[in-house]
């Protein structure tokens, strides 16, 4: 008979890593979306110098 012994700890680490990556992508996506929505409209007018 063949016995298949797998350690459950290996799968738990894999699930943790995949879950952390999903959360990280979600947070980064939200931050990117929020930054695109709240762009500041800044205009800088500097005095010009005329040379004759």
QUIQUI-V728837 format. One line per field, one symbol per residue. burial: b if it has 24 or more other C-alpha atoms within 12 Angstrom, else e. A space follows every 10 residues. Layout:
burial=???
This chain:
burial=eeeeeeeeee eeeeeeeeee eeeeeeeeee eeeeeeeeee eeeeeeeeee ee
